[in-house]
Amino acid sequence: MAINITSLVIKSENFVIGKKTYTVRYTAELDREFSDVMLKTGQLFHDIKKADYNEDLTLDEQRKIVNDGYAEMLSISKDYLVAALGQKEANEIVHYADNRTVTITKIAQAIFEAGQDDELKQKYGSNRKQRRGKDND
């Protein structure tokens, strides 16, 4: 008897945003792009958090760090959408999301996660902390 692992091969997924359906084609390059997004976003969140607790910075300096960080997060999330969908479709989504950093970042993350196997996510969890807490036998 063979074990069917076809569900591990996810080549594309469709997403409905607003009234339009978008198709993402998953590739190794798109996975690498998302890794870059996550690394950069993590560093930006770290910098923002550090600025929040730095009593040596003025309020204007803290605001600049936070605003610049969010602007950079928006830019890299848009870049991911372009890589996943193309420029025209990415622009449509950004417009639909009113150019909101948090929303666009969540959309980028949702697109990436949809390309991962649901069965494995359910068994092992969708992130490192969840996987470590599960019985992986």
C-alpha positions as CSV (number, residue, x, y, z in Angstrom):
1,M,0.0,0.0,0.0
2,A,1.3,3.4,-1.0
3,I,1.0,6.5,1.2
4,N,-0.5,9.4,-0.9
5,I,1.4,12.6,-0.2
6,T,0.0,14.5,-3.2
7,S,-1.4,17.0,-0.8
8,L,2.1,18.2,0.0
9,V,2.5,19.5,-3.6
10,I,0.7,22.8,-3.6
11,K,1.4,24.6,-6.9
12,S,-1.3,27.3,-6.8
13,E,-4.1,28.7,-4.7
14,N,-7.0,31.0,-5.4
15,F,-7.9,33.9,-3.1
16,V,-10.9,36.2,-3.1
17,I,-10.2,39.7,-2.0
18,G,-13.2,42.1,-2.4
19,K,-15.1,40.8,-5.5
20,K,-12.1,39.5,-7.4
21,T,-10.3,36.1,-7.4
22,Y,-6.6,36.1,-7.5
23,T,-4.3,33.1,-8.2
24,V,-0.9,32.6,-6.6
25,R,1.6,30.2,-8.1
26,Y,4.0,28.9,-5.5
27,T,7.7,28.6,-6.4
28,A,10.9,28.3,-4.5
29,E,11.6,31.9,-5.4
30,L,8.3,33.0,-3.8
31,D,9.2,31.0,-0.7
32,R,12.6,32.8,-0.5
33,E,10.9,36.1,-1.0
34,F,8.6,35.4,2.0
35,S,11.6,34.4,4.1
36,D,13.2,37.8,3.4
37,V,9.9,39.5,4.3
38,M,9.7,37.7,7.6
39,L,13.4,38.4,8.5
40,K,13.1,42.1,7.6
41,T,9.7,42.4,9.3
42,G,11.0,40.8,12.5
43,Q,14.0,43.2,12.6
44,L,11.7,46.1,12.1
45,F,9.4,45.0,14.9
46,H,12.4,44.6,17.1
47,D,13.6,48.1,16.3
48,I,10.2,49.6,16.9
49,K,9.9,47.8,20.3
50,K,13.4,48.9,21.2
51,A,12.5,52.6,20.4
52,D,9.3,52.4,22.5
53,Y,11.4,51.6,25.6
54,N,14.4,53.9,24.9
55,E,14.0,56.8,27.4
56,D,16.9,58.6,25.7
57,L,14.9,59.2,22.6
58,T,12.6,62.1,22.2
59,L,9.0,61.5,21.3
60,D,9.7,62.8,17.7
61,E,12.6,60.4,17.4
62,Q,10.4,57.5,18.6
63,R,7.7,58.5,16.1
64,K,10.2,58.6,13.3
65,I,11.5,55.1,14.0
66,V,8.0,53.7,14.3
67,N,6.7,55.5,11.1
68,D,9.8,54.5,9.1
69,G,9.5,50.9,10.3
70,Y,5.9,50.7,9.3
71,A,6.7,52.3,5.9
72,E,9.4,49.7,5.3
73,M,7.0,46.9,6.4
74,L,4.5,48.2,3.9
75,S,7.1,48.3,1.1
76,I,8.4,44.8,1.7
77,S,4.9,43.4,2.0
78,K,3.9,45.1,-1.3
79,D,7.1,43.6,-2.9
80,Y,5.9,40.1,-1.8
81,L,2.5,40.7,-3.3
82,V,4.1,41.7,-6.6
83,A,6.2,38.6,-6.5
84,A,3.2,36.4,-5.8
85,L,0.6,38.0,-8.1
86,G,2.2,40.6,-10.4
87,Q,2.2,44.4,-10.2
88,K,-1.3,45.1,-11.4
89,E,-2.9,42.6,-9.0
90,A,-0.7,43.7,-6.1
91,N,-1.8,47.3,-6.8
92,E,-5.4,46.3,-6.8
93,I,-5.1,44.6,-3.4
94,V,-3.1,47.5,-1.9
95,H,-5.8,49.9,-3.0
96,Y,-8.6,47.6,-1.7
97,A,-6.8,47.4,1.7
98,D,-6.5,51.2,1.8
99,N,-2.7,51.0,1.8
100,R,-2.8,49.8,5.5
101,T,0.5,48.2,6.6
102,V,-1.0,45.7,9.0
103,T,-3.7,44.5,6.5
104,I,-1.3,44.2,3.6
105,T,1.3,42.3,5.8
106,K,-1.5,39.9,7.0
107,I,-2.5,39.3,3.4
108,A,1.1,38.5,2.4
109,Q,1.3,36.1,5.3
110,A,-2.0,34.4,4.5
111,I,-0.9,33.9,0.9
112,F,2.3,32.3,2.0
113,E,0.6,30.1,4.6
114,A,-2.0,28.9,2.1
115,G,0.9,27.4,0.1
116,Q,1.8,25.1,3.0
117,D,0.2,21.7,3.5
118,D,-3.0,21.8,5.7
119,E,-2.5,18.3,6.9
120,L,1.0,19.0,8.2
121,K,-0.1,22.3,9.7
122,Q,-2.9,20.4,11.6
123,K,-0.6,17.7,12.8
124,Y,2.5,19.7,13.6
125,G,1.3,23.3,14.0
126,S,1.9,26.2,11.7
127,N,4.8,27.7,13.6
128,R,7.8,26.6,15.5
129,K,6.3,27.2,18.9
130,Q,3.2,25.1,18.1
131,R,5.3,22.3,16.6
132,R,7.5,22.1,19.7
133,G,4.4,21.8,21.9
134,K,2.8,19.0,19.9
135,D,3.5,15.3,20.1
136,N,5.2,14.7,16.8
137,D,5.4,11.0,16.9
